[in-house]
Amino acid sequence: MPDLSQIIPRTASPHEVLRAALDALEAGRRVVLASVVGRHGSAPSTPGQKLCLVDDLTAVGTIGGGAVERAVLGMMGRALDELATTPKLETFRLGPSLGMCCGGSVEVLIEPMLPAVHALVIGAGHVGAFAAPLLASLGFRVTVCDARAAAADPARVLPAAAPAPALSAPGGAPRVPGAARIGEPVRVVLADHDDPEVTAGLPSELGEAAALVMTHDHGLDQAAIEWALARGFGYVGGVGSRAKAARTRARLEAKGVPAGDVARVRMPIGLDIGARTPAEIGVALAAELVAWRVGRQRARWSPIAGAPAGEEQAE
């Protein structure tokens, strides 16, 4: 558990605390937010006061200061240390156990918050066009890239109800629809996977990000998987048949890719639901990504399991 004894939170109003928490989440940090939701009797805390603790041990706000705030910070630190995800409502009695003589009590809601997981969909073909908005609807921050202008058309990738963002790029050439706009459900980039326009929208640390490879070309799939492994994506998966998966792994081994990296490539991608169509494969891979996001992958799946989403998978 981190040492919080010397931390003095920066004074901030409740809305500034929420902004600081959102900024930290946007930057890919884990956050714990504490909110005073009740006060009984004499107590320094006021309902509505907020305090946030970021995983770099930055603290902003207050829930009343003094011993009760130190106790709350301790619980927030444990939540960070234990990678907690469940909110807890705690009651603090302001008596001898805290070295206080106020006599009242305070109820504090402690909420761990995790940043959105980035998912890079490499290839905007049939599966990619379905999977990208589906993943976004499940809370992933999605970038989909394809160097083919017809494939990277926002009208194909974004839900029909969403207005297609304008194409823009350096020099005025059509290139990136809605690039790097915070709040866009899907970021569509007209470029190959290793283009700076693509990587600019991803976090600097990719261990908690996913790369999903489903291009129109087997050679490009191979290159994209090798690139994703080299960049350190936490999850690397590819659409394809068992035979394609075996060839992909053989090529990785022939190039000297470490055995551990070869083993963690999920191909064919997706849970075993008997998927055949692009939409079904998209559902299967989305389900696998959700399970991976909550930390179940290591315990439940072998990295060399058979075709989870059907024997054959098309682009």
Backbone torsions as a table, in degrees:
resi	resn	phi	psi	omega
1	MET	NA	137.4	-179.7
2	PRO	-66.4	151.3	178.1
3	ASP	-82.0	112.0	-177.6
4	LEU	-105.3	6.8	-172.4
5	SER	-64.7	-26.8	-176.8
6	GLN	-100.8	3.8	-177.1
7	ILE	-80.5	127.5	172.6
8	ILE	-117.2	110.8	-176.8
9	PRO	-61.5	147.2	174.0
10	ARG	-73.9	130.5	-178.8
11	THR	-65.8	132.6	-179.6
12	ALA	-158.8	152.6	177.1
13	SER	-75.0	163.1	-179.3
14	PRO	-55.1	-41.2	-178.9
15	HIS	-70.8	-30.1	175.0
16	GLU	-69.1	-34.2	176.4
17	VAL	-64.2	-43.8	178.4
18	LEU	-62.4	-40.4	177.5
19	ARG	-62.9	-42.8	179.1
20	ALA	-62.7	-39.7	178.3
21	ALA	-64.8	-43.7	179.5
22	LEU	-65.0	-40.9	178.5
23	ASP	-61.0	-41.7	179.4
24	ALA	-65.6	-41.1	177.8
25	LEU	-64.6	-40.3	177.0
26	GLU	-60.9	-31.9	179.9
27	ALA	-83.7	2.8	177.3
28	GLY	87.2	15.3	-179.3
29	ARG	-92.8	154.0	171.2
30	ARG	-85.8	145.5	-174.1
31	VAL	-136.5	145.9	167.6
32	VAL	-121.6	129.2	-178.8
33	LEU	-112.6	130.7	175.9
34	ALA	-114.0	132.8	-179.3
35	SER	-130.9	131.8	174.9
36	VAL	-75.9	120.1	-178.4
37	VAL	-113.9	-8.0	179.2
38	GLY	-161.9	147.2	175.6
39	ARG	-139.0	135.5	-179.6
40	HIS	-131.0	122.4	-179.3
41	GLY	75.5	-155.1	-176.8
42	SER	-80.4	122.1	-178.6
43	ALA	-160.2	148.8	-179.6
44	PRO	-79.1	-10.5	-175.3
45	SER	-89.6	149.1	179.5
46	THR	-123.7	130.2	177.1
47	PRO	-52.5	133.9	-177.0
48	GLY	105.1	-21.1	177.4
49	GLN	-65.3	147.2	-175.4
50	LYS	-137.2	151.1	177.8
51	LEU	-142.4	132.3	176.0
52	CYS	-122.1	144.1	176.9
53	LEU	-123.4	124.9	-179.0
54	VAL	-98.2	156.8	-175.8
55	ASP	-67.8	-8.1	170.7
56	ASP	-91.4	11.5	178.3
57	LEU	70.2	20.9	168.1
58	THR	-77.0	133.7	179.2
59	ALA	-126.1	135.8	-176.7
60	VAL	-135.1	132.7	175.2
61	GLY	103.4	-169.8	179.1
62	THR	-156.7	150.0	171.4
63	ILE	-120.1	23.6	174.7
64	GLY	125.6	-11.0	177.5
65	GLY	76.1	-176.5	174.9
66	GLY	66.2	-153.7	-173.5
67	ALA	-65.4	-37.1	-179.1
68	VAL	-64.9	-38.5	178.9
69	GLU	-66.9	-37.8	177.1
70	ARG	-63.9	-39.7	178.8
71	ALA	-65.1	-40.9	178.6
72	VAL	-66.4	-42.9	177.1
73	LEU	-58.3	-38.0	177.7
74	GLY	-61.7	-43.7	177.5
75	MET	-66.2	-37.4	178.4
76	MET	-65.0	-40.7	177.7
77	GLY	-63.2	-39.1	177.3
78	ARG	-65.4	-37.4	178.1
79	ALA	-62.5	-40.6	176.1
80	LEU	-65.4	-44.8	-175.7
81	ASP	-65.0	-35.4	-176.8
82	GLU	-93.4	4.7	-178.4
83	LEU	54.1	40.5	-178.6
84	ALA	-65.1	151.0	177.8
85	THR	-128.6	-7.4	-175.0
86	THR	-100.1	127.0	176.1
87	PRO	-63.4	150.8	177.9
88	LYS	-134.6	140.5	174.1
89	LEU	-103.7	116.9	-176.0
90	GLU	-114.8	142.4	175.8
91	THR	-110.8	128.6	-179.8
92	PHE	-114.4	120.2	177.8
93	ARG	-94.1	122.5	-169.8
94	LEU	-87.9	69.6	-178.9
95	GLY	-127.3	-155.3	-175.4
96	PRO	-58.3	-31.6	-178.2
97	SER	-62.4	-25.8	176.5
98	LEU	-104.2	4.1	-177.1
99	GLY	70.2	28.9	-178.1
100	MET	-121.3	157.4	-179.8
101	CYS	-127.5	20.1	179.8
102	CYS	-63.9	-41.6	177.0
103	GLY	92.9	-14.0	179.9
104	GLY	-90.2	-164.6	176.9
105	SER	-144.8	159.1	-177.4
106	VAL	-133.7	135.9	174.2
107	GLU	-104.5	127.7	-176.0
108	VAL	-127.2	127.8	175.0
109	LEU	-91.3	122.3	-178.9
110	ILE	-110.3	117.2	-172.6
111	GLU	-120.9	108.5	171.1
112	PRO	-70.7	140.4	-179.6
113	MET	-131.2	132.0	179.5
114	LEU	-108.6	143.4	177.1
115	PRO	-68.8	156.9	176.4
116	ALA	-62.6	139.6	177.3
117	VAL	-81.9	130.4	177.7
118	HIS	-81.7	136.0	175.4
119	ALA	-125.8	119.7	177.0
120	LEU	-99.7	113.7	177.6
121	VAL	-95.3	112.8	-176.7
122	ILE	-98.5	102.0	-176.7
123	GLY	115.8	119.5	-178.2
124	ALA	-106.8	41.7	176.9
125	GLY	-78.7	-153.7	-174.3
126	HIS	-62.3	-46.8	-179.4
127	VAL	-70.3	-45.1	-178.4
128	GLY	-60.6	-41.2	-178.6
129	ALA	-65.4	-30.3	177.2
130	PHE	-83.1	-42.1	-172.4
131	ALA	-70.3	-35.7	-174.2
132	ALA	-59.4	-55.1	179.1
133	PRO	-67.5	-28.7	176.8
134	LEU	-64.1	-46.0	178.2
135	LEU	-62.2	-39.6	178.4
136	ALA	-62.0	-39.3	179.8
137	SER	-67.0	-19.1	178.9
138	LEU	-94.1	6.9	174.3
139	GLY	97.6	3.8	175.6
140	PHE	-80.3	149.8	171.9
141	ARG	-93.5	109.3	-164.8
142	VAL	-106.4	131.1	166.5
143	THR	-117.8	129.5	174.6
144	VAL	-119.3	132.3	-177.2
145	CYS	-128.3	146.7	176.8
146	ASP	-161.9	134.7	-178.5
147	ALA	-82.0	-2.8	178.5
148	ARG	-93.1	121.8	-176.5
149	ALA	-59.0	-40.0	-178.6
150	ALA	-66.4	-34.9	-179.4
151	ALA	-74.6	-38.0	-176.9
152	ALA	-86.1	25.5	177.0
153	ASP	-75.1	121.8	-178.9
154	PRO	-55.5	-29.7	-179.4
155	ALA	-63.9	-25.6	177.9
156	ARG	-81.3	-34.8	-168.2
157	VAL	-96.6	-40.2	-176.0
158	LEU	-83.2	150.9	178.2
159	PRO	-56.7	148.6	-175.1
160	ALA	-59.8	-29.7	-177.5
161	ALA	-76.3	-15.8	-176.9
162	ALA	-90.2	132.5	177.0
163	PRO	-66.4	137.3	-179.9
164	ALA	-71.5	124.2	178.6
165	PRO	-70.8	157.0	-177.3
166	ALA	-73.0	147.2	175.1
167	LEU	-78.9	139.7	177.7
168	SER	-154.1	157.2	178.7
169	ALA	-167.3	162.5	175.3
170	PRO	-55.6	136.0	180.0
171	GLY	84.1	-1.1	176.4
172	GLY	87.6	-3.0	-179.1
173	ALA	-75.0	140.8	176.7
174	PRO	-59.8	130.6	-177.5
175	ARG	-153.5	-61.6	-169.0
176	VAL	-120.1	114.0	175.9
177	PRO	-76.0	120.9	172.5
178	GLY	60.4	33.4	-173.9
179	ALA	-65.1	135.1	171.4
180	ALA	57.5	25.9	176.4
181	ARG	-89.8	112.8	-178.8
182	ILE	-61.5	132.7	178.8
183	GLY	100.5	-14.4	176.6
184	GLU	-67.5	131.3	-179.1
185	PRO	-66.3	-34.8	177.8
186	VAL	-137.3	132.0	177.2
187	ARG	-103.9	116.9	-176.5
188	VAL	-104.8	126.5	-176.4
189	VAL	-123.0	125.9	175.9
190	LEU	-85.3	83.8	-175.3
191	ALA	-172.7	163.8	172.7
192	ASP	-72.8	166.2	-173.4
193	HIS	-61.0	-31.5	-175.6
194	ASP	-95.8	11.3	179.0
195	ASP	-71.6	142.4	178.5
196	PRO	-55.7	-29.8	178.6
197	GLU	-63.7	-32.3	179.2
198	VAL	-75.5	-52.1	-174.8
199	THR	-68.3	-23.7	178.8
200	ALA	-63.4	-25.1	-179.4
201	GLY	-91.8	4.5	-177.7
202	LEU	-106.3	156.9	177.9
203	PRO	-67.6	156.8	-179.8
204	SER	-67.6	-33.7	176.4
205	GLU	-101.7	118.6	-172.3
206	LEU	-100.4	6.9	-178.9
207	GLY	-63.1	-22.9	177.9
208	GLU	-106.4	16.0	-180.0
209	ALA	-111.5	159.5	-177.7
210	ALA	-119.4	139.4	172.9
211	ALA	-115.5	122.1	-176.8
212	LEU	-116.9	112.7	-170.8
213	VAL	-101.5	123.8	-177.8
214	MET	-156.8	55.8	-177.6
215	THR	-82.2	-179.0	-178.8
216	HIS	-88.8	0.2	-171.5
217	ASP	-137.6	129.2	-177.1
218	HIS	-64.3	-37.0	177.9
219	GLY	-65.0	-38.8	177.6
220	LEU	-69.1	-36.5	174.4
221	ASP	-58.1	-46.3	-178.8
222	GLN	-60.2	-47.1	-179.2
223	ALA	-62.8	-39.5	-178.5
224	ALA	-68.1	-38.9	178.3
225	ILE	-65.7	-43.4	178.0
226	GLU	-60.7	-42.2	179.2
227	TRP	-63.1	-44.4	-178.3
228	ALA	-63.9	-40.1	176.7
229	LEU	-64.8	-43.8	-179.1
230	ALA	-64.7	-34.9	-179.8
231	ARG	-77.8	-11.9	175.1
232	GLY	86.8	25.8	174.8
233	PHE	-58.2	137.8	-179.3
234	GLY	-68.1	-31.3	178.9
235	TYR	-127.7	128.2	176.9
236	VAL	-129.6	120.5	-179.5
237	GLY	-138.2	158.2	-179.2
238	GLY	-143.0	144.8	175.6
239	VAL	-81.7	137.4	178.0
240	GLY	161.2	174.0	-179.5
241	SER	-83.1	173.0	175.0
242	ARG	-60.0	-41.1	-179.1
243	ALA	-63.7	-42.9	177.9
244	LYS	-63.9	-38.8	179.0
245	ALA	-62.5	-42.2	179.3
246	ALA	-63.9	-41.9	178.3
247	ARG	-65.9	-38.8	179.2
248	THR	-61.6	-46.9	-179.9
249	ARG	-65.6	-37.8	178.9
250	ALA	-63.3	-40.7	178.6
251	ARG	-66.9	-38.0	177.4
252	LEU	-62.5	-44.8	178.9
253	GLU	-62.7	-40.7	-179.6
254	ALA	-64.3	-27.5	179.2
255	LYS	-89.0	4.7	176.6
256	GLY	80.4	18.0	176.4
257	VAL	-65.3	132.7	-178.7
258	PRO	-52.8	142.8	-176.8
259	ALA	-57.1	-36.8	179.1
260	GLY	-62.3	-37.9	177.9
261	ASP	-71.1	-40.4	178.2
262	VAL	-60.0	-43.1	-175.6
263	ALA	-67.2	-27.0	-175.5
264	ARG	-89.1	2.0	174.4
265	VAL	-73.1	119.8	179.2
266	ARG	-89.5	102.5	-179.0
267	MET	-154.7	124.3	-1.5
268	PRO	-64.9	148.2	-173.7
269	ILE	-87.9	148.2	171.5
270	GLY	109.6	153.5	176.1
271	LEU	-69.5	155.8	-176.6
272	ASP	-79.7	90.5	176.4
273	ILE	-119.6	11.9	-178.9
274	GLY	72.2	29.8	-174.9
275	ALA	-66.7	140.3	177.1
276	ARG	-129.4	-44.6	-176.1
277	THR	-82.1	161.9	177.3
278	PRO	-55.1	-41.1	-179.8
279	ALA	-65.3	-41.6	179.6
280	GLU	-65.7	-41.3	177.7
281	ILE	-63.7	-39.0	177.2
282	GLY	-60.8	-41.9	177.3
283	VAL	-63.6	-43.3	-178.7
284	ALA	-62.6	-45.3	-178.6
285	LEU	-71.0	-34.3	177.2
286	ALA	-63.7	-40.2	178.4
287	ALA	-63.2	-41.0	178.5
288	GLU	-65.4	-38.8	179.1
289	LEU	-65.9	-38.3	177.5
290	VAL	-62.4	-45.3	179.3
291	ALA	-63.4	-41.3	177.5
292	TRP	-62.7	-39.3	-178.0
293	ARG	-61.5	-35.2	-179.7
294	VAL	-92.2	13.7	169.5
295	GLY	83.4	21.1	-176.2
296	ARG	-92.8	-12.8	-169.8
297	GLN	-61.1	-47.0	-174.9
298	ARG	-61.7	-34.8	-176.3
299	ALA	-81.3	-25.8	-167.9
300	ARG	-108.3	-24.5	-170.3
301	TRP	-123.8	141.9	167.5
302	SER	-81.1	138.9	-179.6
303	PRO	-70.0	-7.4	179.1
304	ILE	-119.5	29.0	-180.0
305	ALA	-64.1	162.3	-179.0
306	GLY	-71.3	-170.6	-171.5
307	ALA	-66.6	101.5	-174.8
308	PRO	-70.6	-31.4	-172.9
309	ALA	-115.0	29.7	178.7
310	GLY	113.8	149.3	-177.1
311	GLU	-60.9	-44.4	-178.8
312	GLU	-115.6	138.4	176.2
313	GLN	-130.0	132.3	179.2
314	ALA	-103.0	163.0	179.6
315	GLU	-54.4	NA	NA
